[in-house]
Amino acid sequence: MFSEPSALRVHSIFWLVYFCFNCIMADSTNAAYLPPGKYAIAIHGGAGIEPAKLTIKEKAAYETALSDCLAVGEKILAGGGTALDAVEQTIRALEEEPLFNAGRGAVFNSAGKHELDASIMDGSTRACGAVASVSTVRNPISLARIVMTDTKQVLLIAEGAEKLADRYPRIERVSNDWFSTPERRKEWEEKRAKLKAKEEAKDAGPASKGTVGCVALDKAGHLAAGTSTGGMTNKPVGRIGDSPIIGAGTYAEDGVCAVSCTGTGEEFIRTNAAFHLAALIRYKKLPLAEATEELLTKILPADAGGIISLDASGNVSLRHNTSGMSQASLDANGKRVVSLGSP
Ligand code: ASP
């Protein structure tokens, strides 16, 4: 029916369309579109919160703290700063806020002390750093960043991490009881009273209120993520959760996503939760919202915790399968959320 040249043209157009379609599908995670000048950020303050049990005043205190801490990163990103700086500085602000379980206000371990964990990851290079079981470092997230930038290691713990901190005057040190607050002591004492008849060492307690995390996307399209925590109330000495484990509690990869998790750390470690989310996007080509849904409903057990994430287009996902999660975000379209989760 077609003359020879037209058939050839149709055939060529078909293959061109087919080729382009395959290129787009094969690299859809990197084909994200971030409008010029746009950025996005999300934070969490833990998934152990029970909004229904809070007074109006307590809710307001959480919301104010979340808004103030979000504003720290927002200002950096709006001014053209990097996602990495936004993550570090926002988490420092969260660590300074005693309402949250990171830095001051960290939970007590079974020996009545504080052992802090933190990690940070640069999505543009996959550089990452983490510290665990530190006890005198006021802002563990900044020491995690030093591990990332100034050492060949990824994770340093306890005495080794403290020795690294000794070399940096800008890493502020405090006595261990500086992290204590009366609220956390009460929570710990109540937990111990409940466990008295049981075997304490086997129970690290319910998801604590207030691990903190931040994910950010800067105007250059780079992603970063970080997480910082005191762990779980009454945790055994030396116990380390998911927060300082790259791929479990924290992960960032440009073109894919940035993730920070919170909840029962052991569940997030055994499911490689943060990288699992990235893998669902990268290999299964799921949009961020669907990938998070699959992870939270099919992979992680009920009541495990929550996940905040951002994709390369600045879409935000804030999800939890516990009774609440303190969270705040600003997506690339300017939509702002400050919430303690449902109900
Ligand atoms: N994931 C933290 C841990 O297991 C605790 C939390 O997020 O509440 O140490």
Residues whose N, C-alpha, C, O or C-beta is under 5 A from the ligand:
A	BS01	LIG	G46 A207 S208 T211 T229 G231 M232 G241 D242 S243 C261 T262 G263 T264 G265 E266
